[in-house]
């Protein structure tokens, strides 16, 4: 079953697509990285839909979704996703899957609505102390390129505000968590790669039941480089 929807939320319409059959399992909700939208999941969507229903969507201002007048911070995005799920009548429990910046949103969704979430898969997601601890270890060129990329949805300040919100709302979750870390990041020295894996490992502290998997042959888009790693992590949580 493929169902495409344009859902009216408070101040814009969001595009979403529901794929697969529910079979009494939790619905998998997937959130893409910064400036990215539902097509980021093309490589894994069909396979996941074989064992559960999956909702992919475009955040406001991206893909087929309209722009929102709300600030582009995780707090607002989580509110908008919650509205989308209510309006589309997609009932909890949910398994949340977030890539990169999408992982920031999904962690905040899980702390905001803990009773609606039954599991979490974070795919190379942005740690809350990325700017303080990680960026300074990278070359000036990398840092400049990083700072210049914030033109698609939120600006640099809104992105950093989101990481601050993540830090402030951080709490222990009682759900299974799988953290996937990309083990072969582009432009990373051995030191940076080691620090990255370590910071991904530290995300496990938010759950009483966490597991780290390092995708040894993947750059940032693990779902494209090693789709089977992403599919099996989600299947395990389902």
C-alpha positions as CSV (number, residue, x, y, z in Angstrom):
1,X,0.0,0.0,0.0
2,X,1.4,3.4,-1.0
3,X,-0.6,6.4,0.2
4,X,0.6,9.9,-0.7
5,X,-0.8,12.8,1.3
6,X,-0.7,16.5,1.6
7,X,-1.6,17.2,5.3
8,X,-2.6,20.7,6.4
9,X,-1.0,21.6,9.7
10,X,-1.1,24.9,11.6
11,X,0.4,27.1,8.9
12,X,1.4,25.0,5.9
13,X,0.8,21.7,4.0
14,X,3.3,18.9,4.5
15,X,3.9,16.1,2.0
16,X,3.9,12.6,3.5
17,X,3.8,9.0,2.1
18,X,2.7,5.9,3.9
19,X,4.1,2.6,2.6
20,X,3.6,-1.0,3.7
21,X,1.1,-2.8,5.9
22,X,0.9,-2.3,9.6
23,X,0.4,-6.0,10.7
24,X,0.0,-4.8,14.3
25,X,3.6,-3.5,14.5
26,X,4.6,0.0,15.3
27,X,4.7,2.5,12.4
28,X,8.3,3.4,11.4
29,X,8.6,7.2,11.1
30,X,11.7,8.4,9.1
31,X,13.3,11.9,9.3
32,X,16.0,12.9,6.8
33,X,19.1,15.0,7.3
34,X,19.5,18.7,7.1
35,X,18.2,20.1,3.8
36,X,17.2,16.6,2.8
37,X,13.7,15.2,2.3
38,X,11.8,11.9,1.9
39,X,13.8,10.8,-1.2
40,X,16.7,10.2,1.1
41,X,15.1,6.9,2.1
42,X,14.6,5.5,-1.5
43,X,17.4,2.9,-0.9
44,X,15.7,1.2,2.1
45,X,12.0,2.1,1.9
46,X,10.7,-1.0,0.1
47,X,12.6,-3.4,2.3
48,X,11.4,-1.8,5.5
49,X,7.8,-1.7,4.2
50,X,7.9,-5.5,4.0
51,X,7.8,-5.9,7.8
52,X,6.0,-2.8,9.0
53,X,4.3,0.4,7.7
54,X,6.6,3.3,7.1
55,X,5.9,7.0,7.0
56,X,8.3,9.3,5.2
57,X,7.7,13.0,4.8
58,X,9.2,16.3,3.7
59,X,9.8,18.9,6.4
60,X,8.4,22.3,5.7
61,X,10.1,24.1,2.8
62,X,11.7,21.0,1.4
63,X,10.6,18.5,-1.3
64,X,6.9,18.9,-1.9
65,X,6.0,20.5,1.4
66,X,5.1,24.2,1.7
67,X,7.2,26.7,3.7
68,X,6.4,27.3,7.4
69,X,6.6,30.7,9.1
70,X,7.9,29.0,12.3
71,X,11.6,29.1,13.1
72,X,13.5,26.2,11.6
73,X,14.6,24.6,14.9
74,X,14.1,21.1,16.1
75,X,11.5,22.1,18.6
76,X,9.2,23.5,15.9
77,X,9.9,20.6,13.6
78,X,8.9,18.1,16.3
79,X,5.7,20.0,16.8
80,X,5.0,20.0,13.1
81,X,5.7,16.3,12.8
82,X,3.4,15.6,15.8
83,X,0.6,17.6,14.1
84,X,1.2,15.7,10.9
85,X,0.8,12.4,12.6
86,X,-2.3,13.5,14.4
87,X,-4.0,14.9,11.3
88,X,-3.1,11.9,9.2
89,X,-4.4,9.7,12.0
90,X,-1.2,7.6,12.2
91,X,-1.5,6.2,15.7
92,X,1.4,5.4,18.1
93,X,3.5,3.6,19.0
94,X,6.2,4.8,16.6
95,X,9.7,3.6,15.9
96,X,11.6,6.7,15.1
97,X,14.5,6.7,12.5
98,X,16.6,9.8,12.0
99,X,19.6,10.4,9.8
100,X,22.1,13.2,10.6
101,X,20.1,16.3,11.7
102,X,16.9,14.1,11.5
103,X,18.4,12.2,14.5
104,X,18.3,15.4,16.5
105,X,14.6,15.8,15.7
106,X,13.8,12.2,16.5
107,X,15.6,12.3,19.9
108,X,13.7,15.4,20.8
109,X,10.4,13.8,19.7
110,X,11.2,10.8,21.9
111,X,11.8,12.9,25.0
112,X,8.8,15.1,24.2
113,X,6.4,12.1,23.7
114,X,8.0,9.2,25.5
115,X,4.7,7.2,25.8
116,X,4.3,7.2,22.0
117,X,7.7,5.9,21.1
118,X,8.7,2.2,21.2
119,X,12.2,2.4,19.7
120,X,14.8,4.6,18.1
121,X,17.3,4.2,15.3
122,X,19.9,7.0,14.8
123,X,21.8,6.9,11.6
124,X,25.1,8.9,11.9
125,X,23.1,11.5,13.8
126,X,24.5,14.9,14.9
127,X,25.7,14.8,18.5
128,X,24.6,17.8,20.6
129,X,28.2,18.9,21.3
130,X,29.3,18.7,17.6
131,X,30.3,22.3,17.4
132,X,32.3,22.5,20.6
133,X,34.0,19.1,20.5
134,X,34.1,17.9,16.9
135,X,34.3,20.8,14.5
136,X,37.5,22.3,16.0
137,X,39.4,19.0,15.2
138,X,38.7,19.5,11.4
139,X,40.6,21.5,8.9
140,X,39.7,25.2,8.3
141,X,38.5,24.3,4.8
142,X,36.1,21.7,6.3
143,X,34.9,24.2,8.9
144,X,34.2,26.9,6.3
145,X,32.4,24.5,4.0
146,X,30.4,23.3,7.0
147,X,29.3,26.8,8.0
148,X,28.3,27.7,4.4
149,X,26.0,24.8,3.9
150,X,23.1,26.2,6.0
151,X,21.0,27.7,3.2
152,X,18.4,25.0,2.6
153,X,16.1,25.2,5.7
154,X,17.3,26.6,9.0
155,X,20.3,28.9,9.0
156,X,23.5,28.2,11.0
157,X,22.1,29.9,14.1
158,X,18.8,27.9,14.0
159,X,20.8,24.7,13.6
160,X,23.0,25.5,16.6
161,X,19.8,26.4,18.5
162,X,18.5,23.0,17.7
163,X,21.6,21.3,19.2
164,X,21.2,23.5,22.3
165,X,17.5,22.4,22.6
166,X,18.7,18.8,22.3
167,X,21.2,19.3,25.1
168,X,18.6,21.0,27.3
169,X,15.9,18.3,26.8
170,X,18.3,15.4,27.1
171,X,17.0,12.7,29.3
172,X,17.1,8.9,29.8
173,X,14.7,7.0,27.6
174,X,13.2,3.6,28.3
175,X,13.2,2.4,24.8
176,X,15.6,0.3,22.7
177,X,18.1,2.4,20.8
178,X,20.4,1.5,17.9
179,X,23.1,4.0,17.0
180,X,24.7,3.5,13.6
181,X,28.0,5.3,13.1
182,X,29.6,5.8,9.6
183,X,33.0,4.3,9.9
184,X,34.5,5.7,6.7
185,X,33.6,9.4,6.6
186,X,34.9,11.5,3.8
187,X,37.7,14.0,4.7
188,X,38.1,12.5,8.2
189,X,41.6,11.8,9.6
190,X,42.0,8.7,11.7
191,X,41.8,10.9,14.8
192,X,38.6,12.6,13.6
193,X,37.0,9.2,12.7
194,X,37.9,7.8,16.1
195,X,36.4,10.8,17.9
196,X,33.3,10.6,15.7
197,X,32.7,6.9,16.6
198,X,33.3,7.8,20.2
199,X,30.8,10.6,20.2
200,X,28.3,8.3,18.5
201,X,28.9,5.7,21.3
202,X,28.1,8.3,23.9
203,X,24.6,8.8,22.4
204,X,23.9,5.3,23.8
205,X,23.8,6.9,27.3
206,X,20.3,8.3,26.6
207,X,18.8,4.8,26.7
208,X,18.8,2.0,29.2
209,X,18.9,-0.4,26.2
210,X,21.4,0.8,23.6
211,X,23.6,-0.7,20.9
212,X,26.3,0.9,18.7
213,X,26.9,-0.5,15.2
214,X,29.8,0.9,13.2
215,X,29.1,0.7,9.5
216,X,32.7,0.2,8.5
217,X,32.2,0.8,4.7
218,X,29.9,3.7,4.9
219,X,30.3,7.5,4.6
220,X,27.6,9.7,6.0
221,X,24.7,8.2,4.0
222,X,24.8,4.7,5.5
223,X,21.4,4.0,4.0
224,X,23.0,4.3,0.5
225,X,26.4,2.8,1.2
226,X,25.2,-0.2,3.3
227,X,21.4,-0.2,3.1
228,X,21.3,-3.7,4.7
229,X,22.8,-2.4,7.9
230,X,20.0,0.2,8.2
231,X,17.2,-2.3,7.3
232,X,18.4,-4.9,9.8
233,X,18.7,-2.3,12.6
234,X,15.1,-1.2,12.1
235,X,13.9,-4.8,11.7
236,X,15.6,-5.6,15.0
237,X,13.8,-2.8,16.8
238,X,10.5,-3.7,15.2
